Amino acid sequence: MPNPAPDLVAPDSKGPNSTATTRLERPAQVKVPLAHVLHELPALAAAGPVRALDIARAAAELAFARVLLARKTVRQLGIPDLTPAPSPSFQPDQQQQAQLDRIAKAIAIAVPRVPWRSDCLVQCLAARRWLATFGIPARIQIGMKREPRDGCKDALLAHAWLAVGDIVVTGGDVSDFAAFGDRAQT
C-alpha cells in the first residue's frame, strides 16, 4: 500500500534560488481504503446503534481536534498541562471505566478510517474533549525515547498519550517513553 501521507518537500538551505530540495518524511499512517470502509458499513450497523454512534462521535471529535490543532498553538490548547496533575492513584469507578473503554475503542476504530491524518496528539485532544463531557479528568502526556532508526545511532521519537490516573486511554504502550516533567530516579 502506498504511503498515504505525501512527502513534505522543503527548499534546501543553500539559498533562495537553489533548486535542490531536502525530503522531510513523516512516518506513514496506515489508512483503510474507502472501498473497504464502505464494505464494513453492514458490519458496523450489525454491531448496534451505540457502537455506530460512538464511532461517528469519534470521527467528529477527531475532525474537531484536527481543526483545533491547525488553528491554535499547543500552548493555547493547554499542552503541556501545567496545572497540578490529578492524583495518580485516581481510579475510575465502573461506569467511568466503561466510558474510558468505549471512547478508547471508538477512537482506535475511527483513526484509520478518517480521510485525514490523526496522529497521537490529535487522538489525545479528541479523547480529552470527549471525556470532559463525562467529567472524567484526563491529562495529555508528551514524552520521548531514543531509538536507532534509518542508520541513525540515536533518533529521538516524540509521542503523546492521554492518561486518566495511571490508565493510558490513547497512545498504546508508552512504557519506553519518558514523559516530560518526569524526574529521573537515581
FILUM-439079 format. One line per 4 residues: number of its first residue (from 0); their letters; for each residue x, y, z of C-alpha. Coordinates in steps of 0.001 Angstrom, whole numbers, padded with zeros to 6 digits. Example, Ala and Ser with C-alpha at 12.3 -4.5 7.8 and 13.67 -1.06 7.14 Angstrom:
FILUM-439079
0 = as = 012300:-004500:007800; 013670:-001060:007140
***
This chain:
FILUM-439079
0 = mpnp = 000000:000000:000000; 001489:003394:-000925; 002266:005938:001759; -000975:007909:002247
4 = apdl = 000944:010930:003538; 002721:012748:000709; 006351:013596:001229; 006937:017068:002509
8 = vapd = 009473:018910:000422; 011434:021836:001818; 013806:024111:-000066; 017454:023374:000580
12 = skgp = 019256:025858:002797; 021815:026707:000103; 019957:029832:-000946; 016634:031159:-002182
16 = nsta = 017425:030450:-005865; 018643:026913:-005267; 016683:024161:-006986; 017920:021441:-004644
20 = ttrl = 015404:020117:-002155; 015549:018198:001083; 012960:015488:001652; 011272:015529:005004
24 = erpa = 009164:012462:005600; 006676:011712:008325; 006069:008103:009263; 003287:006544:007237
28 = qvkv = -000061:006234:008930; -001930:003153:007829; -005305:004055:006371; -008157:001743:005477
32 = plah = -009130:002213:001802; -012522:003844:001221; -013851:000774:-000589; -013061:-001337:002474
36 = vlhe = -014714:001206:004793; -017864:001097:002653; -017719:-002701:002737; -017565:-002560:006568
40 = lpal = -020766:-000487:006915; -023112:-003508:007204; -020907:-004978:009951; -020940:-001625:011728
44 = aaag = -024719:-001496:011546; -024873:-005056:012910; -022703:-004002:015868; -025585:-001902:017100
48 = pvra = -026541:001744:017252; -024434:002536:020326; -021202:001328:018678; -022080:003115:015419
52 = ldia = -022784:006368:017283; -019542:006012:019242; -017525:005655:016035; -019352:008577:014419
56 = raaa = -018690:010685:017524; -015030:009631:017467; -014733:010727:013821; -016357:014069:014674
60 = elaf = -014067:014592:017682; -011028:013732:015559; -012118:016251:012911; -012659:018950:015546
64 = arvl = -009290:018206:017166; -007526:018320:013793; -009004:021751:013011; -008286:022979:016525
68 = lark = -004653:021895:016301; -004284:023650:012936; -005663:026935:014295; -004168:027112:017781
72 = tvrq = -000767:026636:019287; -000163:023756:021637; 000315:026326:024415; -003187:027728:023711
76 = lgip = -004521:024177:023894; -003028:023694:027344; -000224:021380:026254; 001783:020679:028261
80 = dltp = -000755:020808:031039; 000898:022981:033686; -001851:022570:036264; -001206:020182:039150
84 = apsp = -001726:016628:037977; -004743:014744:039248; -003799:012147:041775; -002034:009277:040007
88 = sfqp = -003958:006996:042310; -007237:008170:040713; -009189:005076:039877; -012317:005400:037769
92 = dqqq = -015450:003717:039017; -017130:001032:036908; -019230:003500:034930; -016215:005729:034208
96 = qaql = -014125:002694:033243; -016845:001649:030797; -016766:005167:029282; -012943:005024:029007
100 = dria = -013112:001672:027241; -015826:002815:024829; -014007:006030:023942; -010616:004354:023540
104 = kaia = -012097:001660:021292; -014116:004127:019191; -011083:006389:018656; -008927:003381:017696
108 = iavp = -011540:002194:015195; -012121:005651:013671; -008470:006746:013283; -007529:004583:010268
112 = rvpw = -010907:005200:008631; -010998:009001:008547; -009533:010593:005400; -007068:012818:007287
116 = rsdc = -004042:012129:009457; -004961:011650:013076; -001638:011339:014802; -001195:010807:018524
120 = lvqc = -001754:014433:019563; -004979:014705:017556; -006211:011489:019194; -005369:012877:022642
124 = laar = -007235:016129:022022; -010280:014278:020699; -010435:011811:023594; -009756:014502:026236
128 = rwla = -012624:016635:024941; -014962:013631:024819; -014008:012502:028341; -014586:016029:029654
132 = tfgi = -018270:015709:028731; -018458:012912:031324; -016468:014860:033913; -013515:012460:033748
136 = pari = -010188:014215:034391; -007627:013394:031726; -004114:014622:031120; -002127:014765:027889
140 = qigm = 001375:013441:028408; 004181:014075:025938; 007356:012046:026028; 010376:010986:024069
144 = krep = 012537:007936:023588; 015788:007194:021804; 015708:004564:019127; 018064:003572:016328
148 = rdgc = 016322:004371:013053; 017325:004538:009387; 021017:004311:010141; 020884:006993:012842
152 = kdal = 022528:005954:016064; 020141:007769:018385; 016984:009106:016759; 014592:010873:019144
156 = laha = 010966:009882:018807; 008234:012026:020332; 004820:010693:021309; 001676:011942:023036
160 = wlav = -000778:009899:025045; -003844:010559:027151; -003864:009329:030714; -006602:009114:033304
164 = gdiv = -004733:008463:036509; -002454:005532:035664; -004638:004351:032761; -003478:005142:029220
168 = vtgg = -006571:005862:027125; -004898:006678:023788; -001294:006191:022762; -000781:002444:023190
172 = dvsd = 002234:001063:025013; 004159:004048:026367; 006440:002174:028751; 009563:003056:026719
176 = faaf = 008789:006792:026650; 009995:009271:029260; 007266:011844:029854; 008278:015478:030008
180 = gdra = 008208:016606:033612; 009072:013166:034973; 012014:013200:037340; 014738:010667:036709
184 = qt = 015115:008267:039598; 018629:007896:040981
***
